[in-house]
C-alpha cells in the first residue's frame, strides 16, 4: 500500500495495532526502572553495576537497528512484528533460569534479547506512525502512541514494584545481618519473585504475535523519490550520507533517550540518595511518567493546530534546562525529586517531534534512516553508566562527585543539544535542497 493513500487521512486499524505495540514497548522498557533497585537489593551492586540493566536493554538498539531494517525488507512489516514479539517472549523466559542460578549476567542476557526484539519492533513501528497519515500531524499520532507507552510505564512500578520490591527496606536490613545459608535462602526467595510475572509476559507476547498473524495489517511503502516542493522536480540522492539532518537527528535521539532514562529509571536512586524511603522511592518512576502523560495529552490537542513540531521541541528543551537547574538548586530539600519528575513533562513531546524531523524528505532511504534514528536509543545505555561513574565512590571505581552535581553534569548538555536541533539542526542540509 503506497503512502500516497494516507496523505490526507489516517487509517485507524493499523494505528490501533501500533498503539498496542507502544503499550508493550513501555511496559518492557520501563520495567528496567524497577529492576535497577531490585538487582541492587538482590546482588549488592554499585550504581554503575546496576545501570548495566539499562545498558543491556538500550545497547541492543545500536547493534540491531540496521539489521532490523534488513529483516523488515525481507519479511515485511507484519511478519517482522510477529518475529519481534516471539523474540520478546524468549527474552522474558531467560529470566527464569537467571533467577534459579542467581546469575546477574544471565539476567542481562535476557534484557539484551528483549532489547533486540524492541529494536526490530520500533524500527517498524515509528516510521509507520510517521507515514500513515499527513506528515504535519505525525507528532500527534506519535503522541497518541506515547500516551499508551507512558501509561504502561506508569503502571509498571506499581505492579512490578509491588511484586519485586515489597518490604524492600526490611529485606535490605535482613540481608545485611544474615550470613551463610540464611543469606542464601533470603536471596533465592527474593529473586524467585520474577518467575510468575515474566512467564505471564512471555505468554502475552506470544499471544499478541498470533493475533497479529490473523489481523489485516497493510504494508505501507514510502515514496521512492524526493520531489523539490518549489520546482516540482525529482531530487536525486545516491547516499544516505547526503542527509546531514538525519545524523543530527539520530544524535538528538541519543541525548533525548539519555535524558529520559535519567529522569525515569534513575529517579529512584536519586530519591534514595535524598533520604526517601525505598518503599516510596520505587514509585517515583510512575510520577515521572505521569508528567510525561500530561505532556502527550497537551501535544495531541496543540500539534499542529496551535504549535508546530519544531516549536514544541524548542519549548520542551527549554523546560528541560529549567527543571534540571531547579533540581540542582533545591537539592537540600525533597523538592529536588519533584523537579526531576517534572522532566517527564519536558521530555514528553521530544520523541514525537525529533523522529519525524530526522526522517523527513528521505524518500527511498526512509527505512534505513529510521534504523539509524533507532540506533540513537543507545543513549539510554551509555549515559546512566556515565552518571554512575561520576557519582560512585572512588572505591567503587567512580569519581565520587555528589549525586546531584553528577546528575546535573550528565543531563544539562542533553537539553542544550536538543534545543540546538530544534532551532537549527533539523534544517541543516535541507535548505538548499528543498
C-alpha positions in Angstrom: 0.0 0.0 0.0 1.5 3.3 -1.1 2.0 6.2 1.3 0.0 8.5 -1.1 -3.2 6.7 0.1 -2.5 8.2 3.6 -1.6 11.7 2.7 -4.9 13.2 3.7 -6.2 10.8 6.3 -5.0 8.3 8.9 -6.0 4.6 8.8 -7.4 3.7 12.2 -6.9 -0.1 12.1 -3.1 -0.2 11.8 -3.0 2.8 14.2 -4.7 0.7 16.9 -2.3 -2.1 16.4 0.7 0.2 16.6 -0.7 1.9 19.7 -1.0 -1.5 21.4 2.6 -2.2 20.4 3.7 1.0 22.1 2.0 -0.1 25.3 4.1 -3.2 25.2 7.2 -1.2 24.5 6.5 0.9 27.5 5.8 -2.0 29.8 9.0 -3.8 28.9 11.3 -0.8 28.8 10.1 0.9 32.0 10.3 -2.4 33.9 14.0 -1.5 34.0 13.3 1.3 36.4 12.1 -1.4 38.9 14.8 -3.9 38.1 17.6 -1.5 38.9 16.8 -1.2 42.6 15.7 -4.9 42.6 19.1 -6.1 41.4 20.9 -3.7 43.7 19.0 -5.3 46.5 19.5 -8.9 45.3 23.1 -8.7 44.2 24.5 -5.9 46.3 25.5 -3.9 43.2 27.0 -0.4 43.0 25.3 2.3 40.9 27.5 1.6 37.9 26.9 -2.1 38.1 23.1 -1.7 38.5 22.9 0.6 35.5 24.1 -2.2 33.3 20.4 -3.1 33.3 19.7 -0.1 31.1 22.9 -0.6 29.2 21.9 -4.2 28.2 18.5 -3.0 27.1 19.4 0.1 25.1 22.7 -1.0 23.6 20.7 -3.7 21.7 19.2 -0.9 19.6 22.6 0.2 18.4 23.6 -3.2 17.2 20.2 -4.4 16.0 18.6 -1.4 14.4 20.3 -1.6 10.9 19.9 -5.5 10.8 16.3 -4.9 11.8 15.9 -2.7 8.7 17.2 -5.5 6.5 14.9 -8.0 8.3 11.9 -5.8 7.7 12.8 -5.5 4.0 12.9 -9.3 3.8 10.0 -10.3 5.9 7.7 -7.2 5.5 6.2 -5.1 8.3 3.6 -7.6 9.6 5.9 -10.6 9.7 8.6 -8.5 11.3 6.3 -7.6 14.2 5.4 -11.3 14.6 9.0 -12.3 14.8 9.8 -9.5 17.2 7.0 -10.5 19.6 8.3 -14.1 19.8 11.8 -12.9 20.5 10.4 -10.6 23.2 8.8 -13.6 24.8 12.1 -15.6 24.6 13.9 -12.8 26.4 11.3 -12.8 29.2 11.7 -16.6 29.6 15.5 -16.2 30.1 14.7 -14.6 33.5 13.6 -17.9 34.9 16.9 -19.8 34.7 18.7 -16.5 35.6 16.7 -16.4 38.9 17.2 -20.0 39.7 21.0 -19.7 39.2 21.2 -16.2 40.7 23.1 -15.1 37.7 23.2 -11.3 37.0 24.9 -11.8 33.6 22.1 -14.2 32.6 19.6 -11.6 33.6 21.4 -9.0 31.4 21.3 -11.5 28.6 17.5 -11.8 28.8 17.3 -8.0 28.9 19.5 -7.7 25.9 17.3 -10.2 24.0 14.3 -8.1 24.9 16.1 -5.0 23.7 16.9 -6.7 20.4 13.2 -7.5 19.9 12.3 -4.0 20.7 14.8 -2.7 18.2 13.1 -4.7 15.5 9.6 -3.6 16.6 10.5 0.0 17.0 12.3 0.2 13.6 9.0 -0.9 12.1 6.5 1.0 14.3 8.0 4.5 14.4 8.2 5.2 10.6 4.8 3.5 10.2 3.3 6.0 12.6 5.0 8.8 10.7 3.9 7.9 7.2 0.5 6.5 7.9 -1.0 10.0 7.7 -0.1 13.6 7.0 3.5 14.4 8.0 2.5 17.6 9.7 0.4 15.7 12.2 2.9 12.9 12.7 3.8 14.2 16.2 0.1 14.0 17.1 -0.1 10.3 16.2 3.2 9.5 18.0 1.7 11.4 21.0 -1.3 9.1 21.0 1.0 6.1 20.9 3.2 7.8 23.5 0.2 8.0 25.9 -0.2 4.3 25.8 3.6 3.8 26.2 3.8 6.0 29.2 0.6 4.7 30.8 2.2 1.3 30.7 5.3 2.8 32.2 3.2 4.3 35.0 1.6 1.0 36.0 4.9 -1.0 35.8 6.3 0.4 39.1 3.0 -0.2 40.8 2.8 -3.8 39.5 6.4 -4.8 39.4 7.4 -2.7 42.3 4.8 -4.3 44.5 6.0 -7.7 43.4 9.7 -7.3 43.3 10.3 -4.6 46.0 7.7 -5.4 48.6 9.2 -4.7 52.0 12.4 -3.6 50.4 13.8 -1.8 53.4 13.1 -4.7 55.7 14.7 -7.2 53.3 17.7 -5.0 52.8 18.2 -5.0 56.6 17.8 -8.8 56.8 20.4 -9.3 54.0 22.8 -7.0 55.8 22.6 -9.1 59.0 22.3 -12.6 57.5 25.2 -14.9 56.8 25.8 -18.3 55.2 22.8 -20.4 54.3 20.3 -18.0 55.8 21.5 -15.2 53.5 21.4 -17.6 50.5 17.8 -18.5 51.3 16.7 -14.8 51.5 18.4 -14.0 48.2 16.9 -17.1 46.5 13.4 -16.1 47.8 13.8 -12.5 46.6 15.0 -13.5 43.0 12.2 -16.1 42.6 9.7 -13.2 42.5 10.5 -12.7 38.8 9.3 -16.1 37.8 5.5 -15.7 37.6 5.5 -12.1 36.1 7.9 -13.0 33.3 6.3 -16.3 32.4 3.0 -14.4 32.2 4.6 -11.7 30.0 6.1 -14.3 27.7 2.6 -15.9 27.2 1.1 -12.5 26.5 3.7 -11.5 23.9 3.3 -14.8 22.0 -0.4 -14.5 22.1 -0.2 -11.0 20.6 2.1 -12.3 17.9 -0.6 -14.9 17.0 -3.3 -12.1 17.0 -1.2 -10.1 14.5 -0.9 -13.1 12.3 -4.6 -13.2 11.8 -5.1 -9.4 11.6 -5.3 -7.5 8.3 -2.3 -5.1 8.7 -1.4 -3.4 5.4 2.1 -2.8 4.3 2.9 0.9 3.9 5.6 1.8 1.3 7.3 5.2 1.2 7.7 7.2 -2.0 10.9 6.2 -3.9 11.8 9.8 -4.9 12.1 13.1 -3.1 10.4 15.9 -5.0 11.5 19.6 -4.8 8.4 21.3 -3.5 9.3 24.6 -5.2 10.3 23.3 -8.7 8.4 20.1 -8.8 11.5 18.2 -10.0 12.8 14.9 -8.6 15.9 15.3 -6.5 18.4 12.5 -7.0 20.1 11.2 -3.8 22.6 8.4 -4.1 23.6 8.0 -0.5 22.2 8.2 3.0 25.1 10.5 3.9 23.6 13.3 1.8 21.1 13.9 4.6 23.1 15.6 7.5 19.8 16.4 9.3 19.3 12.6 9.7 22.5 12.1 11.6 22.0 15.2 13.7 18.5 13.8 14.5 20.0 10.4 15.4 22.3 12.1 17.9 19.3 14.1 19.2 17.5 10.8 19.8 20.7 9.7 21.6 20.7 12.6 24.1 16.9 12.6 24.4 16.8 9.0 25.5 19.7 9.6 27.8 17.7 12.4 29.5 14.5 10.3 29.6 16.3 7.4 31.2 18.0 9.7 33.7 14.6 11.2 34.7 12.7 7.9 34.7 14.9 5.0 35.6 17.4 6.8 37.8 14.9 8.9 39.8 14.5 6.1 42.3 18.3 6.0 43.0 18.2 9.8 43.2 15.4 9.8 45.7 17.1 7.3 47.9 20.2 9.5 47.9 18.0 12.3 49.3 16.8 10.0 52.1 13.5 8.9 50.6 12.4 5.5 52.0 13.0 2.7 49.4 9.3 1.6 49.7 8.3 5.1 48.5 11.2 5.6 46.0 10.1 2.6 44.0 7.0 4.6 42.8 9.0 7.7 41.7 9.3 6.5 38.1 5.5 6.5 37.9 5.5 10.2 38.9 7.9 11.0 36.1 5.8 9.1 33.6 2.6 10.7 34.8 4.1 14.1 33.9 5.1 12.7 30.5 1.5 11.6 30.0 0.3 15.1 30.7 2.7 16.4 28.0 1.4 13.9 25.5 -2.2 15.0 26.0 -1.1 18.6 25.5 0.6 17.5 22.3 -2.5 15.8 20.9 -4.6 19.0 21.3 -2.0 21.5 20.2 0.1 19.9 17.4 -0.2 21.1 14.6 -3.2 23.2 15.2 -1.6 25.7 17.6 2.1 25.0 17.5 4.5 23.2 15.1 6.5 20.2 15.9 9.7 22.3 15.9 8.2 24.8 18.3 7.0 22.1 20.7 10.6 20.7 20.7 12.0 24.1 21.5 9.6 24.6 24.4 10.4 21.2 25.8 14.1 21.7 25.6 13.9 25.0 27.4 11.7 23.4 30.1 14.3 20.6 30.5 17.0 23.2 31.1 14.9 25.0 33.7 13.7 21.9 35.6 17.2 20.2 35.8 18.6 23.5 37.0 15.9 23.9 39.7 16.5 20.3 40.8 20.2 21.1 41.2 19.5 24.3 43.2 16.9 22.7 45.5 18.9 19.5 46.4 18.8 20.4 50.1 15.1 19.5 50.1 13.0 16.8 48.6 11.6 19.3 46.1 14.6 18.3 44.0 12.9 15.0 43.2 9.8 16.8 42.2 11.7 18.8 39.6 13.4 15.5 38.3 9.9 14.1 37.9 8.8 17.2 36.0 11.5 16.4 33.5 8.9 13.9 32.2 6.8 16.8 31.1 9.7 18.4 29.2 10.6 15.0 27.7 7.1 14.2 26.6 7.0 15.8 23.1 10.6 15.3 22.2 10.4 11.8 20.5 7.2 12.7 18.7 9.0 15.8 17.3 12.5 14.6 16.8 11.7 11.4 14.9 9.6 13.0 12.1 12.1 15.8 11.7 15.0 13.4 11.4 13.5 11.2 8.7 11.8 13.9 6.7 12.5 14.1 3.0 14.5 10.8 2.9 12.3 9.1 0.2 13.7 5.7 -0.6 16.1 6.0 2.3 13.4 6.2 4.9 13.7 2.7 6.2 17.5 2.9 6.6 17.1 6.4 8.0 14.6 5.1 10.6 17.1 2.4 11.6 19.8 5.0 12.1 17.5 7.1 14.2 16.6 4.0 16.3 20.3 3.4 16.9 20.3 6.7 18.8 18.4 4.9 21.6 21.8 3.7 22.7 22.0 6.9 24.6 19.9 5.1 27.3 22.8 2.6 27.5 25.7 4.9 27.7 24.5 7.8 29.8 23.4 6.0 33.0 26.8 4.4 33.1 28.4 7.8 32.7 26.3 9.1 35.6 27.2 6.0 37.7 30.9 6.6 37.1 30.6 10.3 38.1 28.5 9.5 41.3 30.0 6.3 42.6 32.6 6.5 45.4 36.2 6.2 44.3 36.4 2.7 46.0 33.7 1.6 43.6 35.6 2.8 40.5 33.9 6.2 40.3 34.8 9.8 40.8 32.8 10.4 43.9 31.1 13.5 42.7 28.0 14.4 44.7 25.0 12.7 43.2 23.1 15.9 42.4 26.1 17.5 40.8 26.8 14.4 38.8 23.2 14.3 37.6 23.4 18.0 36.5 26.7 17.5 34.7 25.2 14.5 32.8 21.8 15.8 31.9 22.2 19.5 31.1 24.2 19.1 27.9 21.4 16.8 26.6 18.8 19.5 26.7 21.2 22.1 25.2 21.8 19.9 22.2 18.1 19.2 21.8 17.5 23.0 21.8 20.1 23.4 19.0 18.5 20.6 16.9 15.0 22.2 17.4 16.2 25.7 16.3 18.8 24.9 13.6 19.9 21.3 13.4 16.8 19.8 11.7 17.2 22.2 8.8 20.9 21.6 8.0 21.3 20.1 4.6 17.6 20.6 3.6 17.6 24.4 3.0 19.5 24.1 -0.2 17.7 21.0 -1.5 14.0 21.6 -0.8 
